[in-house]
Amino acid sequence: MQRRHFLQSTAALGLAAGLPGRALAGRERLRLAMIGTGMRGQVLLKELLRREDVEVAALCDIEPLMLRKALDQCEKAGRPQPRVFGEDADPQAFRRLLALKGLDGVIIATPWEWHAPMAIAAMEAGVPVGCEVVAGISLQDHWDVLDTQLRTRTPYMLLENVCYRRDVMAVLQMVRAGLFGELVHLQGGYQHDLRAVKFNSGDPARPYGGGVEFGAKGWSEARWRTQHAVQRNGELYPSHGIGPCAMYANIHRGNRFTHISSFASKARGLQDYVKRKMKAPADHPSASTRFSLGDVVTTTLACENGETILLQHDTSLPRPYSLGFRVQGTDGLWMDLNRSIHIEGKSPPHQWEDFQAYQDRYDHPLWKKHAAQAEGAGHGGMDFFVVHAFVEALKAQAPMPIDIYDAVAWSAITPLSEQSIAEGFKTLAFPDFTRGLWKSRKPVFAFNDAY
Ligand SMILES: NC(=O)c1ccc[n+]([C@@H]2O[C@H](COP(=O)([O-])OP(=O)(O)OC[C@H]3O[C@@H](n4cnc5c(N)ncnc54)[C@H](O)[C@@H]3O)[C@@H](O)[C@H]2O)c1
């Protein structure tokens, strides 16, 4: 039996039984591949190359410069050159990579529209998937990704790194310890000024800002992400906000999303940036582009157990970065914006306390154990943890800590919010991707210091 089929079938047994896996002899070094070696792929590759338990066996990208940078990273790390795919710019080259024998997993870090077809092809080939955020575009994509995973039993993890942020994990410990009492309301979002990501000069040496190009003339995310803002109006990037909130609320583990509705503000920020701030000439195509994406999109979800969750997508206006988390229960609340907390009976009445003492007390065991290794990893260390979790869960044949149900439900917020807005901010029923299993499933995310 091929190594990966062994891995896959034993993982399936573990998943089916809901049992934690155990490390198996000979499974200590994984042969991983990566599809998409752009700006994000290179960050994830850095994490893979730091690990002795990973061999980077193959890389695929259709942009020669991005591929070159990734190969340089491998060389600088003193690792053997991986097999390379996509040099011919064939967008289907990833299928040849997936046909390689003996792959233990693949990380997908391509533009959003490629995630579902690439993940489906990988799962069909029996190659476990670590997929960058968003699982698909349409609602049907999400069902297709889910049903392929259920049929093939190939492991799939959404690489949602914010779930591993240090304060977010400390708050998870606090939620589990009952510090907030019974949870009532949660907030999160993606509030990040992306104007200089959505437009650049097209010069690979300067991937952020410095121009108003997007589409074919743009570079990196300006090449593909901006087009989503032209065509779509909805909560386009839900998982950084919803991931932690869903873990706090035990979504798919005794709870589930039942309803969703979204509101979108007018769209002004991107055009204002191009015309007024960047002073693009009137005849430049970006100056006459009409953007559909509302500058601030506000989404509310209702949960089976009575909690509400509010998400905000805010990427086209000037603002400092903030994911805007709030966790509120019958005994108090935490907000990340000013690192503040109020717990009735512990905090002075009607006053905020600084979060630091709580952070120190409830620091998650994973962070305590790996803080030194996470030092220098992307996004304040959380990128170490998300890669670590994928690799360790694969090695242990254990269920993925952020699994297929999480992936599709978190990501399906996008097409559902688009539908809600398009239908006059209508409240929609949220599909139950678990088909009733949410009632009996148990939490697995970050229950110990292993992954
Ligand atoms: N979790 C995070 O913190 C985080 C941060 C940044 C980006 N991301 C996500 O990572 C993904 C990639 O974003 P990015 O910033 O690296 O974008 P990018 O444009 O820099 O990189 C994407 C790469 O995919 C390649 N590609 C496109 N089509 C391909 C195909 N058919 N076959 C092979 N390669 C193909 C492109 O050539 C490009 O190099 C996106 O889903 C993005 O949302 C996540």
The ligand as an SDF file (V2000), in Angstrom:
LIG
                    3D

 44 48  0  0  0  0  0  0  0  0999 V2000
   -3.9520   33.4660    6.5090 N   0  0  0  0  0  0  0  0  0  0  0  0
   -3.3730   34.6330    6.2450 C   0  0  0  0  0  0  0  0  0  0  0  0
   -2.9660   35.3650    7.1230 O   0  0  0  0  0  0  0  0  0  0  0  0
   -3.2080   35.0470    4.8030 C   0  0  0  0  0  0  0  0  0  0  0  0
   -2.4130   36.1500    4.4750 C   0  0  0  0  0  0  0  0  0  0  0  0
   -2.2800   36.4710    3.1240 C   0  0  0  0  0  0  0  0  0  0  0  0
   -2.9330   35.7280    2.1590 C   0  0  0  0  0  0  0  0  0  0  0  0
   -3.7080   34.6790    2.5210 N   0  0  0  0  0  0  0  0  0  0  0  0
   -4.4050   33.8470    1.5320 C   0  0  0  0  0  0  0  0  0  0  0  0
   -3.4270   33.1140    0.8020 O   0  0  0  0  0  0  0  0  0  0  0  0
   -3.8520   32.9270   -0.5430 C   0  0  0  0  0  0  0  0  0  0  0  0
   -2.7750   33.4520   -1.4940 C   0  0  0  0  0  0  0  0  0  0  0  0
   -2.6040   34.8380   -1.2840 O   0  0  0  0  0  0  0  0  0  0  0  0
   -1.2350   35.5730   -1.6450 P   0  0  0  0  0  0  0  0  0  0  0  0
   -1.2140   36.8220   -0.8610 O   0  0  0  0  0  0  0  0  0  0  0  0
   -0.1060   34.6570   -1.5730 O   0  0  0  0  0  0  0  0  0  0  0  0
   -1.5090   35.9360   -3.1920 O   0  0  0  0  0  0  0  0  0  0  0  0
   -0.4110   36.0100   -4.3350 P   0  0  0  0  0  0  0  0  0  0  0  0
   -1.1160   36.5640   -5.5320 O   0  0  0  0  0  0  0  0  0  0  0  0
    0.8120   36.7020   -3.8470 O   0  0  0  0  0  0  0  0  0  0  0  0
   -0.0370   34.4820   -4.5870 O   0  0  0  0  0  0  0  0  0  0  0  0
   -0.8870   33.5940   -5.2360 C   0  0  0  0  0  0  0  0  0  0  0  0
   -0.0160   32.7320   -6.1420 C   0  0  0  0  0  0  0  0  0  0  0  0
   -0.8190   31.7260   -6.7510 O   0  0  0  0  0  0  0  0  0  0  0  0
   -0.3190   31.5560   -8.0680 C   0  0  0  0  0  0  0  0  0  0  0  0
   -1.3260   30.9080   -8.9010 N   0  0  0  0  0  0  0  0  0  0  0  0
   -2.4420   31.4630   -9.4480 C   0  0  0  0  0  0  0  0  0  0  0  0
   -3.1020   30.5300  -10.1610 N   0  0  0  0  0  0  0  0  0  0  0  0
   -2.3800   29.3940  -10.0740 C   0  0  0  0  0  0  0  0  0  0  0  0
   -2.5300   28.0890  -10.6270 C   0  0  0  0  0  0  0  0  0  0  0  0
   -3.5830   27.7630  -11.4040 N   0  0  0  0  0  0  0  0  0  0  0  0
   -1.5990   27.1550  -10.3560 N   0  0  0  0  0  0  0  0  0  0  0  0
   -0.5310   27.4590   -9.5610 C   0  0  0  0  0  0  0  0  0  0  0  0
   -0.3320   28.6760   -9.0290 N   0  0  0  0  0  0  0  0  0  0  0  0
   -1.2530   29.6320   -9.2720 C   0  0  0  0  0  0  0  0  0  0  0  0
    0.0230   32.9540   -8.5210 C   0  0  0  0  0  0  0  0  0  0  0  0
    0.9210   32.9400   -9.6280 O   0  0  0  0  0  0  0  0  0  0  0  0
    0.6350   33.5540   -7.2740 C   0  0  0  0  0  0  0  0  0  0  0  0
    2.0370   33.4150   -7.2280 O   0  0  0  0  0  0  0  0  0  0  0  0
   -5.1870   33.6420   -0.6370 C   0  0  0  0  0  0  0  0  0  0  0  0
   -6.1960   32.7260   -0.3960 O   0  0  0  0  0  0  0  0  0  0  0  0
   -5.1540   34.6470    0.4890 C   0  0  0  0  0  0  0  0  0  0  0  0
   -6.4230   35.0180    0.9410 O   0  0  0  0  0  0  0  0  0  0  0  0
   -3.8570   34.3240    3.8370 C   0  0  0  0  0  0  0  0  0  0  0  0
  1  2  1  0
  2  3  2  0
  2  4  1  0
  4  5  1  0
  4 44  2  0
  5  6  2  0
  6  7  1  0
  7  8  2  0
  8  9  1  0
  8 44  1  0
  9 10  1  0
  9 42  1  0
 10 11  1  0
 11 12  1  0
 11 40  1  0
 12 13  1  0
 13 14  1  0
 14 15  2  0
 14 16  1  0
 14 17  1  0
 17 18  1  0
 18 19  2  0
 18 20  1  0
 18 21  1  0
 21 22  1  0
 22 23  1  0
 23 24  1  0
 23 38  1  0
 24 25  1  0
 25 26  1  0
 25 36  1  0
 26 27  1  0
 26 35  1  0
 27 28  2  0
 28 29  1  0
 29 30  1  0
 29 35  2  0
 30 31  1  0
 30 32  2  0
 32 33  1  0
 33 34  2  0
 34 35  1  0
 36 37  1  0
 36 38  1  0
 38 39  1  0
 40 41  1  0
 40 42  1  0
 42 43  1  0
M  CHG  2   8   1  16  -1
M  END
$$$$
